[in-house]
Amino acid sequence: MSNGFYFLTCLYAIWAREFKRSLRESGQLMGAFSRPLIWVLVFGVGLTPYFRTGLRETSFLVPFTYVQFIFAAIVTLNLMYPAVQSAVSLIYDRQFGFFREIFASPAPRVAVFLGKLLGGASVAMFQGLLVLLLAPFVDVPMPWLVLLPMLGIALAFTALGLILAVRLSSFDSFGVFSNTLILPLFFLASSIFPMDPSLTVEQQQQIFPPWLVFLVRVNPLTYAIDVLRGTTIGYQQFDPLISQMVLWGATLVLVVWAYHEFRR
């Protein structure tokens, strides 16, 4: 058996194990369906009348309903949760000795890492695609290019989950740390409130608190959602090239960091 074929066989075995195990968990599938429905029905429909008030802060988004504006954020949320939570299996495997057997075998460690990474990203992509089923009902176009930023987000947050899982030793601590990261990152990514791109930073700080504008602009997830929103409804708050560079640059950094931690 050639080295390349053996490498791919090991990678596929780890990937298939991660993907199939997640599909067997009914709780994850229930969350994948219920989470976007709650956001669309409760937040999207409920806040649409306030979004289209004609005020200076929101009038630049009149062509879009609030549901259309937050739809990219809903897709992102359904990518983030399963991507990070997929890394829980790393703690499980470490505690019950599966990794000792894997690392005692001739399986390349990079193949094991890529199998875990791609397995978690595949689960996240599957749950993200479920949200896209709602797109026709809220009049959001879904070109196939939307899959590229979705993949970048899925890889980035799977890598982030692996970084946490390597450093933490219990399920409870992993859950606390992952939620502590996910929610602030999501809400500070201009996911549920818009920032007028025609305004300067100083003008934005007159509308929003300066600390909030700062955190939104330094949050990499802001630019990831911006790319996804631009691909779907054609609206972006930042330069498209900059948003793409931040998305894929952050993804690369997190994947490399996760591999460095995994090798330890």
N, C-alpha and C positions, 0 to 999 in steps of 0.2 A: 504494500500500500504506500503510495507516495505521500510525502510530508504534507503537500498542499491538500490532498484529499482527506487525510487524517485530521488536519486542522479544521477543515470545513465540517467534517463529521462531528467533531467535538463541539464546535460552535452551534451546529444545528441541534444537537442533543440538549444542550443547556437552554437554547432559545425555546425549543418545543416544550421542555419541562416548565419553564416560566409561563409561557403563553397558555398552555393547557390547564395549569393549576389555577390561574386567574379566572379562566372561563368557567371552572367548576364552582367558583364561589358565587352563590346566588346573591349575596349581599352587595357585592360589587356591581353586578348587573342591575340590581334594583336601583342603586345609587346613580348609575350611568343613565338610567331612564328618567328617574324622578328629579334629579338635580337641574337639568336644563328646563324641564317642564315648569318647575317652581319659579325659576328665574324669568322665563318668558311670560308666564301667566300672571305672577304676582308683581314682580318688579317692572317688567316690560310694559304690560298692559296697564298696570295701576299707575305708573308714573308718566306715561305718555302725555296726558293733559298738561302736566306741569312742565314738561320738557318743551312744549311748543307754545310758550307764553309770549313770544315776540320780544323778550328782553334782550338787551345788548349781548349779554353773556351767552344766550342760546339761539338768537335769531340766525346766526350763520349756519345752523344745522337744520333749518326749517325743511329742506328737501327730504330729510330722513326722519322717520319716526324713532322714538326712543328704543323700541324693540330692535330696529335695524342697527341703531348705534351700538347697543350693548351685545348684539349677537356674536360678534367676534370675541368679546370677553367671555361669553357663556361657553363658546367652543374651547377657549383657552382654559377655563376652569375645569372642564371635563377632561382636558389633557393633563393638567397639573396634578390633580388628586391621584389618579391611578399610576402616573409616572413615578411620583415620589413613594407612594405606598407599595409599589412593586418591590422596592428595596427591602421591605420587611423580611422577605424570604432569605435575604443574606444573613440576618440575625438568626433566623430559624435554622438555616443550614449549618451555621457555625456552632450553635448550641447542641445540635443533635448529631454532629460528627460527619455530616455529608461532605463538608469541605476538606476534612482531613483525608477522606478517601479520594476525593478529586485531586488534591494536590500531591497525594502519594502516587497517583497514576502518571503516565507520561503525557497527559493532556496539557497542551501549552496554556500557560496562565492567561495570555492575551486572548486566547479563544474562549476561555471561561468568562473573562471580563466582557468580551463583546457579546457573548451569548446572554449574559445577564442584562447588559445595556440594551441590546436589540429586543430582548424579550419584554422588558418593561416598556420600551418605546412602542412596541407593537400593541400591547394591551392599551396603552394610552391612545394610540391612533384609532384603535377599534372603538373605544368609548367616545373619542372625539367625532368620529364619523357618524355615530348615532345622533349627535346633535344636528348634523347636517340634514337629517331627515325632516327637521322642522323648518328648514330654510324656505321651502315653497309656501308655507303657511304665513310667513312673516314678510314675504316678498323680498328675500335676500338672494341675489344670484350667487351661484357656487361654481366658478370655473375650476378646472382641474388644478390650476396653479396654486389654489388654496392649500393643497396637500404639502407643498414645500415648507411654508412657515409653520404649519402644523407639525411636520416632522422635526423641524429645528427645536420647537418648544418641547416636544415629547422627549427628544434626546437630552436636552438641557436639564429638564427636571428629573429624568431618570438618573442622570449622572449626579445631580444634587442629592437625590435619595440615597444613592450608593455611598456618597461621601459621608452622609450622616450615619448610615448603617455600619460602615467600617469603624467609625469612632464611638458608636454607642453599643451597649451590651444588652439592653433590655427592650422589650416591645413597648413598655409604658413610656420610657424616656424618648424613644423614637417617635411615638405618636405626639408627645408634647412638643418636641422640637420641630417636627414637620409642620404641624398646624401653626406654630409660632412663626414660621417662615412663610408659609403659603398665603395666609390671609393678609398680612401686611403688604407683601409683594403684590398681591392681586388688587387690593383696594387703592394702593399707591401707584397704579399703572394707568391712570386715566381710563379705567375700565368702565366705570359707571357714571362719570361726569366728564364733560368735554372741556378742553382748553382751546380757546380761539387761536388758530395758527396765525391769524393776521395781526395779533397783538405781540408786542415785544415782551421780554421777560418782565420789565418794569411795569408794564400795563397789566400783565397777568397778576403780578403781586399786589396791585390795587384792588383786584377782584377777589383773589384768594389769598390766604396767609402766605407770606414769603417762604416759610419753612415747608409748606405743602407743595408749592411750585418747585422748590429745590429737590425735594424727595421724589416727586413725579419725574423730573427731568433726569435724575441720576439713576433711576430704576431701569435696568435693562429690559424688564418685562413690558414697560411702557412702549418701547420701540418694537417689541415682538407683536404686541396687540395692534400697534399702528400698522405694521406690515400686513397683518391678517385683515384688518379693517379696510385697508387700501385695496387689497385683492378682491374683497367681496363687494363693498358699496362704493369704492372709488374715492374714499375720503381718508386723508392722512394729515396728522397734525404736525409732522416733522418731515424733513427732506427724505424722500424714499430711499436714496442711496445710503444715507446715514442710518436709517432704521434697519436696512438690510445688513449693513456692516456690524451694527451693535448686536443684532439677533444672532448672526452666525459666528461673530467673534466671541460672544458670551458662551455660545454652545461649545465652541472649540475649547475654550478655557476650562469649562466645567468637565468636559469629557477627559481632557488631559489630566486635570486635577484628580478626577475620580480614579483614573487608571493608576496614577502615582499612589493614591491611598490604598487601592486594591492590592498593589504589589507588596505592600507592607505586611 
